[in-house]
């Protein structure tokens, strides 16, 4: 069996107008030009749990060339119901470290930098610098505020998502969005949202993460309409998807 193309080989093929076999099923939607943009892009994913695990998996399969994954948490048994990277073999392992191993197994063309640490005000600028887009896969407000503040300073867009029970919401947050400034100025109440009480079944993070990844693809390739200035809300229990103007 022939080995998959190396990243250099895929870049050469794409630059010559040919779609590598690995990405052939992407041809009908984003085309050769879009695939080349993905392979040249850098995406930072903050959080490698319920949302982040699915996001990382999909980005690796799509062919995002450079991934940065940040998560200081380790897997435990409560993660097994919904977190793609959680398995009996990864119990107790750091989530960012597990993500790096998973990406290497899926698509060795992807260059991944994993950081087994929590995002802080001190390290955010260094860890996120150079990304074309950041994926917010966090589950607490304090870390999210650090991320948004750093992204605003670095002028990097953020694909935001939050989930609870059967519901979720997704948006693309640009550095110039006034809603970010207002959020950063508001005092914190509870650090965790209603997810702490409702939990999440396996389906909710999978759907939200897929929508986040689609925003990443649209932003990088320039195809489709991004969710800037809009919030996409869904309720899987009621089969409801609603687009809200912000």
N, C-alpha and C positions, 0 to 999 in steps of 0.2 A: 504493500500500500504506500502510495506517495505521501511524503510528509507535507503538512500545510506550509504555505509560503511564509518566508520570514517577513518582518516588517519592512525591511529595505526592498525586498522583492515586490511586495504589494505596492509600496510607494512608487516604484519604477513602473509597474504595470498601470497603475492609476494615472500617473503622469503621462503615460503613452496612450491613454484613452481606453484601456482594457480593465475590466472588472475581475479581480482575483476570485477564484472559485469560492473561497471562504465567505465572501460578501456578495455572491451572485444573486441571492434572494433579496438583496437590498436594491438591486438595479432598477426595478420598476417604479420605485418610490423616490429615492433620493438621487439615483443615477451615479455615474462615475465621478462627476464633479463634487457631489455631496459626500460621497464616500471618502474622497481625498481630503476634504475638509475635516471629516470626523477623525481620520487617522492622524492628521496634523494637530488636532485640538488637545487641550489640556482641561480636564474637569476635576474639581475637588469635591469630594463627598464627605460631609461631616456627619458622622454617625453610620455605623455598619450593622444596625439591628434590624428591626422589622421593616422599615422603609429602606434603609441603606443597603441591606443585603440584596434585596430585589433590584434596586437601582444599579448596584455594582455589577450584578450578573448581566443585566440587560445592556449596560454600557460596554462591557467586555465583549459580548456577542455581537453588538452592532459595529464594534471596531473603533472605539474612542482610543486614540493612540497613547495618551498619557493620563493616568489616573493618580490622584492623591486621595488617600483614605485616612481619616482621623477618627479614632475612637479609643478611649481609655478603659472601656468596660470589657468584662469577660463573660462568656456564655455560661448560663445556668439552666436548670431544667425547665424553668418557667418560659424560656425562650423557644422551646421546641415546637410549640403550637403554631408559630407564625414566622419565625425568622429563618430565612432560606439558608443562611450559613451555619445555623445551629444544627448539630447532629450529635449522636452519642460519642462520636470521635472527637468533637471539638469542645466538649464540656470542660470549663475552666480555662479555655484558651482565650487570649485576647482577640477581640472581634476584628480589628484592623489587620492583625497578623493572619487570621483565618481568611480574610478577604484576599490578601496577597496570594496565598496558596491556591485559592479557588480560581482567581483570575489566571494564574499561571497554567492551571489545568485546562481552562476553557480556551484561552487565546494568548499564546506566548508572544504575540505581536504587541500586546499592550504593555507599556512600561508603567509599572505601578510603584508608587512610594507610599508605604504604610507607616503610620505614626501611632503607636499604642499609647496615646495620651489624650487627656481632655483638652479641648480648645479653651484657651485662656486669653485674657487681654494681652498678656506678655508674649504669647507665641502665635497669635492669630495672624498678624501681619506677615510673618515669615512663612508660615505654613500655607497660606492661601495665595501668596503673591505669584503672579504669572498665570493664574487660571483664567480661562476664557469665560467660564461660568462655574458657579458653586451650587451644589445641591444640598439643601437644608433637610437632613434626615434626623433631626434632633427630636427629643421628647420633653424638653424643659425650656422655660422662658429665659432663664438667666443665660444659658449657653447660646440661645438663639439671638439674644440682644448683643452678645459679644460678636457673633458671626455677622450680623447685619451692620454693626458699627464698623467692623473691619472691612467688609465688602464695600461699604459706602466710601471709606477712606481710600481703598484701592481701586475704586470705580469698576467693580465687577458685579454683574447681575447675579441674582440668587433665585433659584427655583425652590419655592417654599411649599411645604405640605404639612398638614396636621391631620391626625386621625383619632377617632374615638368610636368604639363600638362598630356599627355598620356604616358610619359616616366619615367623610373626609373632605378636605378642601385644598386646592392647589392654586398657586399664582406665580407669576414671574415678577420679581421685585427688582426694579432698576435702581441704580445708585441715586438717581435724581428724584425718586418717588417721595413726595412729601409725607406719605403715610409712614414711611420708615422713620423720618425725623420725629413725627408725633409719637410713634411707638417707643423710640429710644428715650423720650422725655417723660413717659408715663411711669409712675411708681409701680413696682411689682406687687402683685397680690400673692396668690399661690404660685409656686414655681412649676407645678404640673397642672395640666388642664383636666378636663373631665375624663380623659383616657385613663387616669389613675383609678377611677371608679368603674368605668364601663369596660375597660380592657379592649382587646382587639382579637377578632377571629382571624384566621389565615387570609381570608379573601380581601379584607380592607386594606392592609398594607400592600398587597400585590397590585390592586387596582390603582391606588394612589401613586405607587412607585412607577408603574407603567406610564401614567399621565405625566409624572415629573420627567421621565426620560424622554418622552415625546417633546416636551418643552425644550429640553437640552438639544435635541436633534433639530428642532425648528430654529432655535437661536443660532446654532453653529452653521447650519446649512443655508439659512435664509429662506426656508420653505415654510409655507403655511402662516397662520395668524397666531402670534404668541399671546399669552395671557397677561400681558402688561396692562395695568389699570383695570384688571378683571379678576374675579375670584370664581373658580369652578367648584361648586359644591355638589357632593353626591351623597345619596342615601341608598345603600344597596338593599336594605330591607324593603323599601318602597319603590325600588327601581327608578329613582329620581336623580336626574342630572340637571343642575340649574346654573346658568352663567349670570353672575352678579357684577354690575358695574361698580367700581370703587370710586 
